[in-house]
Amino acid sequence: MKQNEFREKKTPEKSASGKKTRRFKFRRKSNSEGSQTLVQIMNGDFLKREFVINNLGFLFFIMLLLILMVSKGYYVSQLSTDIKKTEEELAQITADYIEAKARLEESTRRSELIRKLGPLGLRETVNPTKVIRKTDKK
């Protein structure tokens, strides 16, 4: 095993003008690698390689996620349709309730009751009712 060596940090060299200069090496990626990958994708050559076999589990996982995403879209669509139908039913039931309540109030009006109960011999009292109160004396 090779031992690690301590390396001193080199100070930047001074140029003839007295300024410090740094020397960096920049690496450029060749455009041929990116274009080569794009060409392989467009040709479908990447499907023939070991890439597919090595990443088969990951590809199945991605397919499962795509299927779940599509099924979620259908579920949300069905759910919104059900909500709309339920709101329409609720509006209809509310309208029926208001109509029935109005009919009940109209039929139980005082003048309407007097008219309906007249043939039975019942009539409205003319004298006010008297209240009898009992007081306890002990």
C-alpha positions as CSV (number, residue, x, y, z in Angstrom):
1,M,0.0,0.0,0.0
2,K,1.3,3.4,-0.9
3,Q,1.6,5.9,1.8
4,N,0.0,9.3,1.6
5,E,2.3,12.2,1.2
6,F,1.8,15.7,2.5
7,R,1.8,18.1,-0.4
8,E,2.4,21.7,0.3
9,K,0.2,24.3,-1.2
10,K,2.0,26.0,-4.0
11,T,1.8,29.7,-4.2
12,P,0.8,31.3,-7.5
13,E,3.8,32.4,-9.6
14,K,4.5,36.1,-10.1
15,S,4.8,37.3,-13.6
16,A,7.2,39.9,-14.8
17,S,4.7,42.7,-14.0
18,G,4.5,41.6,-10.4
19,K,0.9,40.2,-10.5
20,K,0.1,36.8,-9.4
21,T,-1.0,34.4,-12.1
22,R,-2.9,31.2,-11.8
23,R,-2.9,28.4,-14.2
24,F,-6.0,26.4,-14.6
25,K,-6.8,23.7,-17.0
26,F,-10.3,23.6,-18.2
27,R,-11.7,20.4,-19.7
28,R,-14.3,20.7,-22.4
29,K,-16.7,17.9,-23.0
30,S,-16.6,16.9,-26.6
31,N,-19.9,17.5,-28.4
32,S,-19.5,14.2,-30.1
33,E,-20.5,12.3,-26.9
34,G,-23.8,14.2,-26.6
35,S,-24.6,14.0,-30.2
36,Q,-23.6,10.3,-30.2
37,T,-26.1,9.6,-27.4
38,L,-28.8,11.6,-29.3
39,V,-28.2,9.6,-32.4
40,Q,-28.4,6.3,-30.5
41,I,-31.7,7.3,-29.0
42,M,-33.1,8.4,-32.3
43,N,-32.0,5.2,-34.0
44,G,-33.2,3.0,-31.1
45,D,-29.7,1.4,-30.7
46,F,-29.9,2.0,-26.9
47,L,-32.6,-0.6,-26.7
48,K,-30.3,-3.3,-28.0
49,R,-27.7,-2.9,-25.3
50,E,-27.1,-4.3,-21.9
51,F,-28.5,-1.0,-20.6
52,V,-32.1,-2.3,-20.9
53,I,-31.3,-5.6,-19.2
54,N,-29.3,-4.0,-16.4
55,N,-32.0,-1.4,-15.7
56,L,-35.1,-3.6,-16.3
57,G,-36.4,-3.2,-12.8
58,F,-36.1,0.6,-13.0
59,L,-37.9,0.6,-16.3
60,F,-40.7,-1.5,-14.9
61,F,-41.0,0.9,-12.0
62,I,-41.2,3.9,-14.3
63,M,-43.9,2.1,-16.4
64,L,-45.8,1.4,-13.1
65,L,-45.7,5.1,-12.2
66,L,-46.9,6.1,-15.6
67,I,-49.8,3.6,-15.4
68,L,-50.7,5.0,-11.9
69,M,-50.6,8.5,-13.2
70,V,-53.0,7.7,-16.1
71,S,-55.3,5.8,-13.8
72,K,-55.3,8.7,-11.3
73,G,-56.4,11.0,-14.1
74,Y,-59.3,8.8,-15.0
75,Y,-60.2,8.5,-11.3
76,V,-60.2,12.3,-10.8
77,S,-62.4,12.7,-13.9
78,Q,-64.9,10.2,-12.7
79,L,-64.9,11.8,-9.2
80,S,-65.6,15.2,-10.7
81,T,-68.5,13.8,-12.7
82,D,-69.9,12.2,-9.5
83,I,-69.6,15.4,-7.6
84,K,-71.4,17.3,-10.3
85,K,-74.3,14.8,-10.4
86,T,-74.6,14.9,-6.6
87,E,-74.7,18.7,-6.6
88,E,-77.5,18.6,-9.2
89,E,-79.5,16.1,-7.0
90,L,-78.9,18.3,-4.0
91,A,-80.2,21.3,-5.8
92,Q,-83.3,19.4,-6.9
93,I,-84.0,18.1,-3.4
94,T,-83.5,21.6,-1.9
95,A,-86.0,23.0,-4.5
96,D,-88.6,20.2,-3.5
97,Y,-88.1,21.0,0.2
98,I,-88.7,24.7,-0.3
99,E,-91.8,24.0,-2.4
100,A,-93.2,21.6,0.2
101,K,-92.6,24.1,3.0
102,A,-94.3,26.9,1.1
103,R,-97.4,24.6,0.5
104,L,-97.5,23.7,4.2
105,E,-97.3,27.3,5.3
106,E,-100.1,28.2,2.9
107,S,-102.4,25.4,3.9
108,T,-101.9,26.0,7.7
109,R,-102.6,29.8,7.4
110,R,-105.4,30.9,9.9
111,S,-107.8,32.0,7.2
112,E,-107.3,28.8,5.3
113,L,-108.0,26.7,8.4
114,I,-111.2,28.6,9.1
115,R,-112.4,28.0,5.5
116,K,-111.6,24.2,5.7
117,L,-113.1,23.6,9.1
118,G,-116.3,25.6,8.5
119,P,-118.3,22.6,7.1
120,L,-117.4,20.5,10.2
121,G,-119.1,23.1,12.5
122,L,-115.9,24.4,14.0
123,R,-115.5,28.1,14.1
124,E,-113.1,30.8,15.4
125,T,-113.7,32.1,18.9
126,V,-114.8,35.7,19.3
127,N,-114.0,36.0,23.0
128,P,-110.4,35.9,24.1
129,T,-109.3,32.9,26.1
130,K,-109.3,33.3,29.9
131,V,-106.3,32.1,31.9
132,I,-106.9,30.6,35.4
133,R,-104.0,30.8,37.7
134,K,-103.7,28.8,40.8
135,T,-101.8,30.3,43.7
136,D,-100.5,28.1,46.6
137,K,-101.2,29.5,50.0
138,K,-99.7,27.6,52.9
